[in-house]
Amino acid sequence: MKILGIGNAIVDVICKVDENFIIQNNLTKSTMKLFFDENEFQKLLSNLKIEKTVSGGSVANSIVGLSQLGNKVGFIGKVSDDMFGNKYEEGLKSENVKYLYSKKKEKLPTGSCLILVTPDSERTMCTFLGTAGKINENDVSSDAIKQSEIVFLEGYLWDEGEPKKAFDKAINNSKKVAMSLSDLFCVDRHKPHFLELVKNKLNITFANEQEITSLINAKNFKEVISFSKQLNKLVVVTRGEKGSVAIKGEEVYECNIKRNLKIVDLTGAGDLFAAGFMHGYINKFSISESLEKGTELSSKIIQKIGARI
């Protein structure tokens, strides 16, 4: 298996909303809010018209993208044996992703994420992790990790206690580790841990400019470049309108965004960028070509609703 993803198994529930809905529900636009009260989450959901549901979660989106590009991939993520759990497993299998988790009835339901798309195409996420946030080291197969060329993790996994053990088990048994920093709030909550991972454990770090800047308390992007050069590992940063940058040792590679796109939904842009880049990396493309592939996939996904090409 080329790449094994380990992440939160979340059913994406995509809904279109206006700006007022974001304001009235005290949400911060373009960020992800975690809900810990199932009733509060269900109340929010009851006021929405669902466009569609997808087997999601950040790393799962990337893994499906890699599968669609013809790579042999797998995914580990915890679901319950319920309606959403069954939909989740079916959704991944239909995309030729090897689902390496045996579901059973859990105390908490399968996790779900409301993706609220405003008219400007920005997405605001409301996540109830459910049983996804309870993944533990027993749910993660050492054999599956050892049989993979790269293990791809998401920063979101650090939001609960037990998943950290699963995280450590994955890192300790893998040949190479890639990780997405996931979210600015996530970085701010776990800064010392994430900094330790980036410096000492990860082979590839994916981040957007906000996340990496916050992680190292940088005043400007030049400081991000200097920090990344010193690591002598692969750091890949998306910069919105400014394109993307990869830094490895003293080498800095840049890629511009594609212009004149009809943007309808930014959901999955970062996930599919990571998929494109890792497709290039695992298939021995140059770093510049890998950035191009990431840009190509993210450009495709923002011109349609949801995180599937």
KALIN-V919489 format. One record per residue. N is the residue number from 1. RES is the residue in one letter. SS is DSSP state (alpha for helix, beta for strand, coil for the rest). PHI is phi as a letter, one per 20 degrees, with the letter a starting at -180 (none if undefined). PSI is psi in radians with two decimals (999 if undefined). Layout:
BEGIN
N&RES&SS&PHI&PSI ; N&RES&SS&PHI&PSI
END
This chain:
BEGIN
1&M&coil&none&2.33 ; 2&K&coil&f&-0.91 ; 3&I&beta&c&2.31 ; 4&L&beta&d&2.14 ; 5&G&beta&e&2.42 ; 6&I&beta&c&2.12 ; 7&G&coil&a&-3.05 ; 8&N&coil&f&2.11 ; 9&A&coil&e&1.78 ; 10&I&beta&c&2.30 ; 11&V&beta&e&2.06 ; 12&D&beta&f&2.24 ; 13&V&beta&d&1.82 ; 14&I&beta&e&2.23 ; 15&C&beta&c&2.47 ; 16&K&beta&e&2.34 ; 17&V&coil&c&2.88 ; 18&D&coil&e&3.02 ; 19&E&alpha&f&-0.61 ; 20&N&alpha&f&-0.64 ; 21&F&alpha&f&-0.73 ; 22&I&alpha&f&-0.81 ; 23&I&alpha&f&-0.84 ; 24&Q&alpha&f&-0.50 ; 25&N&coil&e&0.27 ; 26&N&coil&l&0.73 ; 27&L&coil&e&2.65 ; 28&T&coil&e&2.03 ; 29&K&coil&g&2.48 ; 30&S&coil&m&0.26 ; 31&T&coil&c&3.11 ; 32&M&beta&d&2.23 ; 33&K&beta&d&2.28 ; 34&L&beta&e&2.31 ; 35&F&beta&d&2.32 ; 36&F&coil&d&-0.24 ; 37&D&coil&d&1.96 ; 38&E&alpha&f&-0.67 ; 39&N&alpha&f&-0.72 ; 40&E&alpha&f&-0.72 ; 41&F&alpha&f&-0.80 ; 42&Q&alpha&f&-0.60 ; 43&K&alpha&f&-0.73 ; 44&L&alpha&f&-0.78 ; 45&L&alpha&f&-0.62 ; 46&S&alpha&f&-0.33 ; 47&N&coil&e&0.17 ; 48&L&coil&d&2.63 ; 49&K&coil&e&2.10 ; 50&I&beta&e&2.19 ; 51&E&beta&f&-0.90 ; 52&K&beta&a&2.90 ; 53&T&beta&d&2.54 ; 54&V&beta&b&2.57 ; 55&S&beta&f&1.81 ; 56&G&beta&c&-2.55 ; 57&G&coil&o&2.50 ; 58&S&alpha&g&-0.96 ; 59&V&alpha&f&-0.65 ; 60&A&alpha&g&-0.70 ; 61&N&alpha&f&-0.75 ; 62&S&alpha&f&-0.74 ; 63&I&alpha&f&-0.71 ; 64&V&alpha&f&-0.75 ; 65&G&alpha&g&-0.75 ; 66&L&alpha&f&-0.68 ; 67&S&alpha&f&-0.73 ; 68&Q&alpha&f&-0.41 ; 69&L&coil&e&0.09 ; 70&G&coil&n&0.20 ; 71&N&coil&e&2.59 ; 72&K&coil&e&1.98 ; 73&V&beta&c&2.82 ; 74&G&beta&c&2.94 ; 75&F&beta&b&2.45 ; 76&I&beta&c&2.17 ; 77&G&coil&a&2.48 ; 78&K&coil&e&2.21 ; 79&V&coil&c&2.92 ; 80&S&beta&e&2.80 ; 81&D&coil&e&1.33 ; 82&D&coil&c&-3.03 ; 83&M&alpha&g&-0.88 ; 84&F&alpha&f&-0.61 ; 85&G&alpha&f&-0.74 ; 86&N&alpha&f&-0.73 ; 87&K&alpha&f&-0.68 ; 88&Y&alpha&f&-0.89 ; 89&E&alpha&f&-0.80 ; 90&E&alpha&f&-0.73 ; 91&G&alpha&f&-0.74 ; 92&L&alpha&f&-0.74 ; 93&K&alpha&f&-0.61 ; 94&S&coil&f&-0.31 ; 95&E&coil&e&0.27 ; 96&N&coil&m&0.56 ; 97&V&coil&e&2.26 ; 98&K&beta&f&2.01 ; 99&Y&beta&e&1.87 ; 100&L&coil&e&0.92 ; 101&Y&coil&b&2.33 ; 102&S&coil&e&1.95 ; 103&K&coil&e&2.63 ; 104&K&beta&b&2.96 ; 105&K&coil&f&2.15 ; 106&E&coil&d&2.89 ; 107&K&coil&f&-0.70 ; 108&L&coil&e&2.63 ; 109&P&coil&f&2.95 ; 110&T&coil&g&2.44 ; 111&G&beta&f&2.64 ; 112&S&beta&b&2.71 ; 113&C&beta&c&2.11 ; 114&L&beta&e&2.12 ; 115&I&beta&d&1.85 ; 116&L&beta&e&1.95 ; 117&V&beta&d&2.05 ; 118&T&coil&e&2.88 ; 119&P&coil&g&-0.37 ; 120&D&coil&e&0.17 ; 121&S&coil&m&-0.02 ; 122&E&coil&f&2.64 ; 123&R&beta&c&2.40 ; 124&T&beta&d&2.23 ; 125&M&beta&d&2.40 ; 126&C&beta&c&2.00 ; 127&T&beta&d&2.26 ; 128&F&beta&d&1.86 ; 129&L&coil&f&-0.50 ; 130&G&alpha&l&-2.39 ; 131&T&alpha&f&-0.27 ; 132&A&alpha&g&-0.65 ; 133&G&alpha&f&0.01 ; 134&K&alpha&d&0.23 ; 135&I&coil&g&2.41 ; 136&N&coil&c&3.11 ; 137&E&alpha&f&-0.48 ; 138&N&alpha&f&-0.35 ; 139&D&alpha&e&-0.19 ; 140&V&coil&d&2.11 ; 141&S&coil&e&2.08 ; 142&S&alpha&f&-0.67 ; 143&D&alpha&f&-0.78 ; 144&A&alpha&f&-0.68 ; 145&I&alpha&f&-0.82 ; 146&K&alpha&f&-0.47 ; 147&Q&coil&e&0.03 ; 148&S&coil&d&2.51 ; 149&E&coil&f&-0.65 ; 150&I&beta&c&2.44 ; 151&V&beta&d&2.27 ; 152&F&beta&d&2.12 ; 153&L&beta&d&2.84 ; 154&E&beta&c&2.52 ; 155&G&alpha&g&-0.50 ; 156&Y&alpha&g&-0.47 ; 157&L&alpha&f&-0.35 ; 158&W&alpha&e&0.07 ; 159&D&alpha&f&-0.11 ; 160&E&coil&c&2.96 ; 161&G&coil&f&-1.07 ; 162&E&coil&g&-0.68 ; 163&P&alpha&g&-0.43 ; 164&K&alpha&f&-0.60 ; 165&K&alpha&f&-0.68 ; 166&A&alpha&f&-0.73 ; 167&F&alpha&g&-0.88 ; 168&D&alpha&f&-0.71 ; 169&K&alpha&f&-0.74 ; 170&A&alpha&f&-0.82 ; 171&I&alpha&f&-0.74 ; 172&N&alpha&f&-0.36 ; 173&N&alpha&d&-0.01 ; 174&S&coil&e&2.72 ; 175&K&coil&f&-0.81 ; 176&K&coil&b&2.55 ; 177&V&beta&c&2.26 ; 178&A&beta&d&2.61 ; 179&M&beta&b&2.49 ; 180&S&beta&e&2.35 ; 181&L&coil&f&-0.24 ; 182&S&coil&m&-0.95 ; 183&D&coil&a&2.51 ; 184&L&alpha&f&-0.77 ; 185&F&alpha&f&-0.66 ; 186&C&alpha&f&-0.80 ; 187&V&alpha&f&-0.81 ; 188&D&alpha&f&-0.58 ; 189&R&alpha&f&-0.59 ; 190&H&coil&c&0.54 ; 191&K&alpha&g&-0.89 ; 192&P&alpha&f&-0.72 ; 193&H&alpha&f&-0.83 ; 194&F&alpha&f&-0.68 ; 195&L&alpha&f&-0.72 ; 196&E&alpha&f&-0.77 ; 197&L&alpha&f&-0.87 ; 198&V&alpha&f&-0.72 ; 199&K&alpha&f&-0.70 ; 200&N&alpha&d&-0.29 ; 201&K&coil&d&-0.56 ; 202&L&coil&e&2.50 ; 203&N&coil&e&-0.61 ; 204&I&beta&c&2.27 ; 205&T&beta&d&2.23 ; 206&F&beta&d&2.33 ; 207&A&beta&b&2.78 ; 208&N&beta&e&3.01 ; 209&E&alpha&f&-0.72 ; 210&Q&alpha&g&-0.80 ; 211&E&alpha&f&-0.85 ; 212&I&alpha&f&-0.61 ; 213&T&alpha&f&-0.77 ; 214&S&alpha&f&-0.72 ; 215&L&alpha&g&-0.74 ; 216&I&coil&d&0.17 ; 217&N&coil&l&0.77 ; 218&A&coil&f&2.55 ; 219&K&coil&e&-0.46 ; 220&N&coil&b&3.08 ; 221&F&alpha&f&-0.40 ; 222&K&alpha&f&-0.64 ; 223&E&alpha&f&-0.59 ; 224&V&alpha&f&-0.78 ; 225&I&alpha&f&-0.82 ; 226&S&alpha&f&-0.80 ; 227&F&alpha&g&-0.82 ; 228&S&alpha&f&-0.66 ; 229&K&alpha&f&-0.70 ; 230&Q&alpha&f&-0.51 ; 231&L&alpha&f&-0.63 ; 232&N&coil&l&0.62 ; 233&K&coil&c&-3.06 ; 234&L&beta&e&2.06 ; 235&V&beta&d&2.18 ; 236&V&beta&d&2.12 ; 237&V&beta&c&2.22 ; 238&T&beta&e&2.46 ; 239&R&coil&c&0.50 ; 240&G&alpha&m&-2.20 ; 241&E&alpha&g&-0.40 ; 242&K&alpha&e&0.06 ; 243&G&coil&n&-2.51 ; 244&S&beta&b&2.78 ; 245&V&beta&c&2.44 ; 246&A&beta&c&2.37 ; 247&I&beta&c&2.22 ; 248&K&beta&c&1.99 ; 249&G&coil&m&-2.33 ; 250&E&coil&e&-0.13 ; 251&E&beta&e&2.33 ; 252&V&beta&c&2.17 ; 253&Y&beta&d&2.38 ; 254&E&beta&c&2.63 ; 255&C&beta&b&2.28 ; 256&N&coil&e&2.76 ; 257&I&coil&f&2.84 ; 258&K&coil&e&2.43 ; 259&R&coil&e&2.93 ; 260&N&coil&l&0.73 ; 261&L&coil&e&2.58 ; 262&K&coil&e&1.61 ; 263&I&coil&f&2.20 ; 264&V&coil&d&-0.41 ; 265&D&coil&a&2.16 ; 266&L&coil&e&0.06 ; 267&T&coil&g&2.26 ; 268&G&coil&n&0.03 ; 269&A&alpha&g&-0.85 ; 270&G&alpha&f&-0.66 ; 271&D&alpha&f&-0.76 ; 272&L&alpha&f&-0.50 ; 273&F&alpha&f&-0.82 ; 274&A&alpha&f&-0.69 ; 275&A&alpha&f&-0.82 ; 276&G&alpha&f&-0.77 ; 277&F&alpha&f&-0.81 ; 278&M&alpha&f&-0.54 ; 279&H&alpha&g&-0.81 ; 280&G&alpha&f&-0.82 ; 281&Y&alpha&f&-0.83 ; 282&I&alpha&f&-0.39 ; 283&N&coil&d&0.37 ; 284&K&coil&m&0.54 ; 285&F&coil&f&2.84 ; 286&S&coil&f&2.89 ; 287&I&alpha&f&-0.70 ; 288&S&alpha&f&-0.75 ; 289&E&alpha&f&-0.61 ; 290&S&alpha&f&-0.71 ; 291&L&alpha&f&-0.73 ; 292&E&alpha&f&-0.75 ; 293&K&alpha&f&-0.71 ; 294&G&alpha&f&-0.75 ; 295&T&alpha&f&-0.69 ; 296&E&alpha&f&-0.81 ; 297&L&alpha&f&-0.74 ; 298&S&alpha&f&-0.58 ; 299&S&alpha&f&-0.65 ; 300&K&alpha&f&-0.75 ; 301&I&alpha&f&-0.53 ; 302&I&coil&f&-0.07 ; 303&Q&coil&e&0.20 ; 304&K&coil&b&2.88 ; 305&I&coil&f&2.35 ; 306&G&coil&n&-3.08 ; 307&A&coil&d&0.57 ; 308&R&coil&c&2.27 ; 309&I&coil&f&999
END
